[in-house]
Amino acid sequence: MKCINKAFVTIAVLLICSVNVTGCASLTFDAKYSVGSFSKENSVGTYPTYASDLCVANTDINTSELSLSENVSAGLFDLTKKETLFAQNVNERVMPASLTKVMTAYVALKYGSLDQMLVAGKDVYVNESGAQKINLKEGDRMTLDQALHILLIYSANDVANLIASNICGSLSEFIDLMNTEAQNIGATNSHFVNPHGLTSDEHYVTAYDMYLIFNAAMQFDTFNEIINMNSYTTSYLDSTGTAKEVEINTTNGFLNGNKSQPSGITVIGGKTGTTNAAGHCLILLARDTSGNPYIAVIMKDLDNGKLYDDMTELLNEIVN
């Protein structure tokens, strides 16, 4: 199978080394990711994340009577204390719009290589009216690293297709892998039918599952670096070998300066998503003045202004 988990090879090597040195096959894993400088060399601001040590949200939690629209799904998760601070409709199935691309990025980072060259095929085209894209054409090519930047910063739907068809050889194989990996990280109330999030009745997640997916993606330094960027410039090659420059800006209002960040809170980055069916969606990584990290998610909000007002109110729960 083309999608071979790189981690499997690493674990195998570690296992052999452990047996040779200690005479036993026990392993201790200390997976860490940075929410500060995003530097591998600087361990300040890093903390461990374990798949078995997660925030739990079985019911609604609202101790402060935070007022969100009745149909909104939302959650606020303290990653240090592993505590759910707020939950509303977190286990209700909703359409994720472009929050889907967090799952796409997670699978691509797990199974691909950043220097891997991606070549656009016939399935790169996205014809839905109003869909965000950079107008890739068959034969265009760029690295996975470039594609991930465009995917997460600008939310280009044609780039999502480009990634999916190259990582696994076809869109369908990649989508199958998305669903398998979702199950593996505990996002059992999710189902994906595409890598971009454009509307489909059988394409859904929950707010809690989005927390799990985002938390899993944060294990990759590249993901953390990209979601913190407010702009990106690169050039890729078309089918004739001609360079085509792309300049993009983030769709995240907290990063592009269109929305003020809540007092005492630093928004590190995240992912936006909007369709008529899904409403307005936003998932964020934020930290308090002590550097403690939180994941906040709001889905199915009424409009863009209300989304950021609600997210500000939700993030204020951290300091109140």
C-alpha positions as CSV (number, residue, x, y, z in Angstrom):
1,M,0.0,0.0,0.0
2,K,1.3,3.4,-0.9
3,C,0.4,5.1,2.4
4,I,3.0,3.6,4.7
5,N,3.1,5.0,8.2
6,K,6.5,6.5,8.7
7,A,6.1,6.2,12.5
8,F,6.0,2.4,12.1
9,V,9.6,2.3,10.8
10,T,10.7,4.6,13.6
11,I,9.1,2.6,16.3
12,A,10.6,-0.6,14.9
13,V,14.1,0.9,15.1
14,L,13.5,2.2,18.6
15,L,12.2,-1.2,19.6
16,I,15.4,-2.9,18.3
17,C,17.6,-0.4,20.1
18,S,15.7,-0.9,23.3
19,V,16.1,-4.6,23.2
20,N,19.8,-4.3,22.5
21,V,20.5,-1.8,25.3
22,T,18.2,-2.9,28.0
23,G,17.5,-6.5,27.2
24,C,13.7,-5.9,27.2
25,A,11.2,-4.5,24.7
26,S,9.6,-1.8,26.9
27,L,9.4,1.6,25.4
28,T,8.7,5.0,26.8
29,F,7.3,7.6,24.5
30,D,7.5,11.4,25.2
31,A,5.8,13.1,22.3
32,K,6.0,16.8,22.6
33,Y,4.9,19.8,20.6
34,S,5.6,23.5,21.0
35,V,3.0,26.3,21.5
36,G,5.6,29.0,22.0
37,S,8.5,29.6,19.7
38,F,7.8,26.4,17.6
39,S,11.5,25.7,17.8
40,K,12.7,22.1,18.1
41,E,15.9,23.3,19.8
42,N,14.0,25.4,22.4
43,S,12.0,23.2,24.7
44,V,10.5,26.2,26.6
45,G,6.7,26.2,26.2
46,T,6.4,22.5,25.3
47,Y,4.3,19.9,27.0
48,P,3.5,16.2,26.4
49,T,0.3,15.0,24.8
50,Y,-0.9,11.4,25.2
51,A,-3.8,9.8,23.3
52,S,-5.1,8.2,26.5
53,D,-5.0,11.5,28.5
54,L,-7.6,13.7,26.9
55,C,-10.3,16.1,27.9
56,V,-13.7,14.5,28.2
57,A,-17.1,16.0,27.4
58,N,-20.1,13.7,27.7
59,T,-22.6,16.4,28.5
60,D,-23.0,20.2,28.2
61,I,-20.8,22.2,30.6
62,N,-21.6,25.8,31.2
63,T,-20.9,27.0,34.8
64,S,-20.9,30.7,33.9
65,E,-24.0,30.8,31.7
66,L,-22.0,31.8,28.7
67,S,-24.6,32.7,26.1
68,L,-24.2,31.2,22.6
69,S,-26.9,30.7,20.0
70,E,-28.9,27.6,20.9
71,N,-27.9,25.6,17.8
72,V,-24.1,26.4,18.1
73,S,-21.7,23.5,18.9
74,A,-18.8,24.7,21.0
75,G,-16.1,23.5,23.4
76,L,-13.2,24.9,25.3
77,F,-10.5,22.5,26.4
78,D,-7.6,23.0,28.9
79,L,-4.7,21.0,27.6
80,T,-2.6,21.3,30.7
81,K,-5.2,20.2,33.2
82,K,-6.9,17.9,30.6
83,E,-10.2,19.5,31.6
84,T,-13.3,20.6,29.6
85,L,-14.1,24.2,30.6
86,F,-17.2,24.6,28.4
87,A,-19.3,22.3,26.2
88,Q,-22.4,22.9,24.2
89,N,-23.8,20.4,21.7
90,V,-20.2,19.0,21.5
91,N,-21.4,15.5,20.5
92,E,-23.9,16.7,17.9
93,R,-23.1,15.8,14.3
94,V,-22.5,18.9,12.3
95,M,-20.9,19.7,8.9
96,P,-17.3,20.9,9.4
97,A,-16.8,23.0,6.2
98,S,-13.0,23.7,5.9
99,L,-12.2,22.5,9.4
100,T,-12.0,19.2,7.5
101,K,-8.6,20.4,6.3
102,V,-7.2,19.8,9.8
103,M,-7.8,16.1,9.2
104,T,-6.4,16.3,5.7
105,A,-3.2,17.9,7.1
106,Y,-2.9,15.4,9.8
107,V,-3.1,12.4,7.4
108,A,-0.7,14.1,5.0
109,L,1.8,14.9,7.7
110,K,1.6,11.3,9.0
111,Y,1.9,9.5,5.7
112,G,3.8,12.0,3.4
113,S,7.1,13.8,3.3
114,L,7.4,17.6,3.2
115,D,9.7,17.5,0.2
116,Q,7.4,15.1,-1.7
117,M,6.5,16.6,-5.1
118,L,2.7,16.6,-5.8
119,V,1.4,16.6,-9.4
120,A,-2.1,17.7,-10.1
121,G,-4.3,15.2,-11.9
122,K,-7.8,15.4,-13.4
123,D,-9.3,15.2,-9.9
124,V,-7.7,18.5,-8.8
125,Y,-10.6,20.7,-10.2
126,V,-13.2,22.0,-7.8
127,N,-16.3,23.4,-9.6
128,E,-18.6,24.3,-6.7
129,S,-19.6,28.0,-7.0
130,G,-17.7,30.3,-4.6
131,A,-15.3,27.6,-3.5
132,Q,-11.9,28.9,-2.3
133,K,-9.1,27.8,-4.6
134,I,-5.9,28.9,-6.4
135,N,-7.1,27.6,-9.7
136,L,-4.7,24.6,-10.1
137,K,-4.7,22.9,-13.4
138,E,-3.7,19.4,-14.5
139,G,0.1,19.0,-14.5
140,D,0.8,21.8,-12.0
141,R,3.2,20.7,-9.3
142,M,4.4,21.8,-5.9
143,T,5.8,20.2,-2.7
144,L,3.7,18.9,0.1
145,D,5.2,21.6,2.3
146,Q,4.0,24.3,-0.1
147,A,0.6,22.6,-0.4
148,L,0.1,22.4,3.4
149,H,0.8,26.1,3.8
150,I,-1.8,27.0,1.1
151,L,-4.3,24.4,2.5
152,L,-4.2,25.7,6.1
153,I,-3.6,29.4,5.6
154,Y,-5.7,30.1,2.6
155,S,-8.0,27.1,2.7
156,A,-7.7,26.3,-1.0
157,N,-10.1,23.4,-1.9
158,D,-8.2,22.4,-5.1
159,V,-5.0,22.1,-3.0
160,A,-6.9,19.7,-0.7
161,N,-7.6,17.5,-3.7
162,L,-4.0,17.8,-4.8
163,I,-2.7,16.5,-1.5
164,A,-5.2,13.7,-1.2
165,S,-4.6,12.2,-4.6
166,N,-0.8,12.3,-4.3
167,I,-0.4,11.0,-0.8
168,C,-2.4,7.8,-1.5
169,G,-2.7,7.6,-5.2
170,S,-6.4,8.5,-5.4
171,L,-8.9,10.7,-3.6
172,S,-11.0,7.6,-2.5
173,E,-8.0,5.9,-0.9
174,F,-7.1,9.1,1.0
175,I,-10.6,9.6,2.2
176,D,-10.7,6.0,3.5
177,L,-7.5,6.8,5.4
178,M,-9.0,9.9,6.8
179,N,-11.9,7.8,8.2
180,T,-9.5,5.2,9.6
181,E,-7.3,7.7,11.3
182,A,-10.3,9.5,12.7
183,Q,-11.4,6.2,14.3
184,N,-7.8,5.6,15.6
185,I,-7.7,9.0,17.5
186,G,-11.2,8.5,18.9
187,A,-13.1,10.7,16.6
188,T,-15.8,8.0,16.2
189,N,-18.7,10.4,15.5
190,S,-17.0,11.7,12.3
191,H,-17.3,10.7,8.7
192,F,-15.5,12.2,5.7
193,V,-16.3,11.9,2.1
194,N,-13.9,14.5,0.7
195,P,-10.6,16.2,1.8
196,H,-11.8,19.8,1.7
197,G,-15.2,20.0,3.5
198,L,-17.5,21.2,0.7
199,T,-21.1,20.2,1.5
200,S,-22.2,16.6,1.5
201,D,-24.9,15.0,3.7
202,E,-22.5,12.1,4.6
203,H,-19.7,14.5,5.6
204,Y,-19.8,15.4,9.3
205,V,-17.9,15.7,12.6
206,T,-18.7,16.8,16.1
207,A,-17.1,19.7,18.0
208,Y,-15.6,17.2,20.4
209,D,-14.2,15.2,17.5
210,M,-12.7,18.4,16.1
211,Y,-10.9,18.9,19.4
212,L,-9.5,15.4,19.1
213,I,-8.4,15.9,15.5
214,F,-6.8,19.3,16.1
215,N,-5.0,17.9,19.2
216,A,-3.6,15.1,17.1
217,A,-2.5,17.4,14.3
218,M,-0.6,19.5,16.9
219,Q,1.9,16.7,17.4
220,F,3.5,17.9,14.2
221,D,5.8,20.9,14.4
222,T,4.9,21.9,10.8
223,F,1.2,22.1,11.6
224,N,1.9,24.4,14.6
225,E,4.2,26.6,12.5
226,I,1.7,27.0,9.6
227,I,-1.4,27.8,11.7
228,N,0.6,30.6,13.4
229,M,1.3,32.4,10.0
230,N,-0.7,35.3,8.7
231,S,0.7,35.3,5.2
232,Y,2.7,33.1,2.8
233,T,4.4,33.6,-0.6
234,T,5.7,30.8,-2.8
235,S,5.9,29.8,-6.4
236,Y,5.0,26.5,-8.0
237,L,5.4,25.1,-11.5
238,D,2.8,24.6,-14.1
239,S,2.7,21.8,-16.7
240,T,5.2,23.6,-18.9
241,G,7.7,24.3,-16.1
242,T,6.8,28.0,-15.8
243,A,6.8,29.3,-12.3
244,K,3.6,30.7,-10.9
245,E,3.7,32.9,-7.8
246,V,1.1,32.7,-5.1
247,E,0.6,35.2,-2.3
248,I,-1.9,34.4,0.3
249,N,-3.2,35.8,3.6
250,T,-4.8,33.9,6.5
251,T,-8.5,33.6,6.8
252,N,-8.2,33.8,10.6
253,G,-9.5,37.2,11.8
254,F,-7.5,37.1,15.0
255,L,-4.3,36.7,13.1
256,N,-4.9,39.1,10.2
257,G,-5.8,41.9,12.6
258,N,-9.5,42.2,11.6
259,K,-10.5,41.0,15.1
260,S,-9.0,42.0,18.4
261,Q,-7.7,39.2,20.6
262,P,-9.3,38.9,24.1
263,S,-7.3,40.5,26.9
264,G,-4.9,38.1,28.6
265,I,-5.2,35.6,25.8
266,T,-2.9,35.0,22.8
267,V,-4.4,33.2,19.8
268,I,-1.6,31.1,18.3
269,G,-3.5,30.0,15.3
270,G,-6.2,27.7,14.0
271,K,-8.5,27.0,11.1
272,T,-11.7,28.7,9.8
273,G,-14.5,27.1,7.8
274,T,-17.7,28.4,6.2
275,T,-20.4,27.0,3.9
276,N,-24.1,27.7,3.8
277,A,-24.8,24.3,5.2
278,A,-22.2,24.2,7.9
279,G,-22.5,27.9,9.0
280,H,-19.5,29.7,10.3
281,C,-16.8,27.5,12.1
282,L,-13.5,28.2,13.9
283,I,-11.1,26.1,15.9
284,L,-8.2,27.7,17.7
285,L,-5.1,27.1,19.7
286,A,-4.7,29.8,22.4
287,R,-2.7,30.3,25.5
288,D,-3.0,32.4,28.7
289,T,-0.4,34.7,30.2
290,S,1.3,31.8,31.9
291,G,1.7,30.0,28.5
292,N,-0.9,27.3,29.3
293,P,-2.5,26.0,26.0
294,Y,-6.2,25.7,25.2
295,I,-8.2,24.5,22.2
296,A,-11.4,26.4,21.5
297,V,-13.9,25.4,18.8
298,I,-17.2,26.9,17.6
299,M,-19.3,25.4,14.8
300,K,-22.6,26.2,13.1
301,D,-22.6,29.9,14.1
302,L,-24.9,32.4,12.4
303,D,-22.5,34.8,10.7
304,N,-18.8,35.8,10.7
305,G,-19.3,38.7,13.1
306,K,-21.2,36.5,15.6
307,L,-18.6,33.8,15.3
308,Y,-15.7,36.0,16.4
309,D,-17.9,37.7,19.1
310,D,-18.8,34.2,20.4
311,M,-15.2,33.0,20.2
312,T,-14.0,36.1,22.2
313,E,-16.6,35.3,24.8
314,L,-15.6,31.7,24.9
315,L,-11.9,32.5,25.2
316,N,-12.7,34.9,28.1
317,E,-13.7,31.9,30.1
318,I,-10.0,31.1,30.4
319,V,-9.2,34.2,32.4
320,N,-12.5,34.6,34.2
